[in-house]
Each structure stands twice: as structure tokens, then as C-alpha cells.
Amino acid sequence: MNNISNPLPKVIHYQREIPHYKIEFFKNLSISAKYNYTIILLTDSSYTYPGSLSIDEIKDYGISCVVIQGRTVKLFRKKFVIYPEFIKYIITQKPKVIMEGGVKIFNSIVLDSIMFFYLKLFYGTKFVLGFSGFGSNGGYLKKFFRILKFKLILGYNDVAVTYGDNAKYYLAKHYFNSENIYVAYNSLDSALIMKIKQKLLTEKNDWYYDFREKLSLKINERVILFLARITPNKKLDILIEAFHKLQNKMKDIKLLIVGDGKDKKKYQDDIANLGMESNVIFIDGCYDDIQVAKYFFIADMVVYPGWISLSTQFAMIIGVPFITVPLGNELEYCIDGYNCLHFEIDNPNELADKVEYLMDNDELKKRFILNSYKIIDEKANIDNKIAGYRNAILRLLN
């Protein structure tokens, strides 16, 4: 038991949501004999994230969690959500380390930075910046404003944690001392997915054929899978257009779309207008890892036509070849010609060609799968992600 007169330093990690697939990361990060870790959930009553855990579910995992409700304010006919109670919490609890979670406290990165500079100056608070990377480096003007942003606005941060080596290199080149940058390769709970994979393989005869039958998939039909939130940046329309072209060449393929989103009805109407209802299967969003793994198991290929996400890890761990655009935070683990194929953004013709080429190239698919296993084993796994964040915290505490 810790001496009451000498309590462990407090570390808080503010977040907007805790998706179910990140719980193992937060649980392991909270287990330490050197600090007290608390998740701060900055909530907005106007929106609930699908698949997110409630505070009670988070606490059931043994994680300290505090909910701070945002306040809606109106300014110039626009509504904003701010979190003044978060500042009160920081001042009263005096955390030693604050880890950012991609939420604007006062709806302005400039106002937030002024507040954090104040906390740093008067309370000695240390800050950890999470940096996933840039979608595009842009031109000289964008680079100039980025330098201002990192040097002036985000200058209160003491260390940075990046999703990969590319993001670390970029920060070290322009903004941070490399000794103050820690790599935490972004990852799902890779250990859990591997266990699920082994269990499903062992019990394949008990579920595989029935699962396909429930989806009205014949045994000889090949499946192209899209599994993600259906949002504009996921570019499902590009995949639908490519699939329409493929139907004239490949008679034994089906498109399986798993996800929810406000544009889902629009895409369903597009498919109906193209006369493809019989070859496209829509499934509601799924947040159960075993069920998600089954969708990947029955897929012959996965396509990411827009901004890629951590869903790629399911493909890499289960062992399914995939095609993607070169855009997204996880691009570092999706290497063209090594473990996947890239196609040009917004180019359904090239996507259709790449699908047709890869689908019938068994040697290439096998090589891609083996190389994906290697990336998961060496880099993009839950252990490396936890270690990166934990090392950043300990650096500041020491």
C-alpha cells in the first residue's frame, strides 16, 4: 500500500469515447505501480458513438474513469460544446501528466493552448501529444502554418507519441527532439484477435458453412468485404462503381458491406439503381470481435476505397489479402507490393483492375499474407502500443 503522505503521481488521459476494441490498451496502460491513471471522458449529450463503452463498462475492467459533461454555448448563431469543468478538475486534482485525446476543450486549439501553457507555468503539469501523422504534407504555405502550430500553439507538449516511424521522423525533422518522441504502433487488441482466429479455425466446421448460408452465399462464390463506418471519407461509392464493372467479368463474386452511417440508404439506392441487389449484401455495423472475425474469415479479399483504419489489422491477422488507397494513419503498415496493393484515390477503374488481378493470383496473395503476419509480429501489435505510451509517461515522471 502506498504511503498516504507520498501518493503516486496522477496521470489523466482525456478522451471523447472508448471504443470496445481499445479497452485492452487502456486497461494495460492503467496498470502501473508508478502512477495513478484516470480516463477523463469528455462527453457531448448530442451524440453517442456506436460501439463505445459506457463508464460502468470501463470501470468493470478496473480502470479509473471520470465523466465530464460538456456545455453547449451559442456564438454567432453557431453552437459549440465546451468543457470548463475539465479545467476545474485539473486544478483540484493536480495531475502530474496530461495525455491529450483529440478533443478541443474550448472549441479552439488556440484557447486550449493558452490554458495548457498556464497549467504548465503555474502547476508544473507535463503534457503528452498524440500524433498520428498527416494525410498530406501539402505545399510551403501549409508547412509554414504547421511550424507555427507546433512551435507556438502546441509548444507546451513535453513529449510526443506517434503511430509509427514515419510520423516520428517527420516530427523529429521539423518540431521535436527525437529523444522526446516515442513510437506506439497503432493496434487493435492483436493478442485477442489471434486467440479468436485460432478458436474459429479449430471450430470451423461448426460455424463456417452455416454462417455463409445465413448470408445467402454459395460455397463457390467469392466475397469482397467492406467493413467500416459508412462515412464520406470511406469512399464506398468508389467500391460500388468498381464492383459494377467487375460483374461483367467475374460472375462468381459478391460484395459484402458491413457498417452503419447516415449515407447508408443512399448507397443502397445506388446499388438498386445499378441492378446489383442480388450480388450485394448489406449488414448492420458489428462491434463484436468474434462476429467481425467471421466476416473476415469468409472474405476472399478486403477493399479499403477511402481513408483506411485499424480494420486493416483484422485482415492482416486473420490472413486476408487487401487493396487500399495510399491514405490514412495506418498506411505505414499497408505497403504497396509488400503486403497489399494500392490504387489511385477516386479511381474505380484501377480498383476493378487490381481486384481482378489479385483475386486470381494465389502466389501473390500468399506472399502478402505472410508479410502482413511479419508486420503484426514486429510492429503493429498491442504490446508495442502499450509500451510506447507507458515509456512516454515514465519519461516525464522521472
Secondary structure, DSSP 8 states (H G I E B T S, - for coil): ---TTS---EEEEEES--BGGGHHHHHHHH--SS-EEEEEEEE-TT---TTB--HHHHHHTT-EEEEEE-EEEEETTEEEEE-HHHHHHHHHH--SEEE--S--SSS-HHHHHHHHHHHHHHH--EEEEEE---S----HHHHHHHHHIIIIISTT-SEEEESSHHHHHHHHHHTS-GGGEEE------HHHHHHHHHHHHHTHHHHHHHHHHHTT--TT-EEEEEES---GGG-HHHHHHHHHHHTTT-TTEEEEEE---TTHHHHHHHHHHTT-GGGEEEE-----HHHHHHHHHH-SEEEE-SS--THHHHHHHHT--EEE-S-SGGGGGS-BTTTBEE--TT-HHHHHHHHHHHHT-HHHHHHHHHHHHHHHHHTSSHHHHHHHHHHHHHHHH-
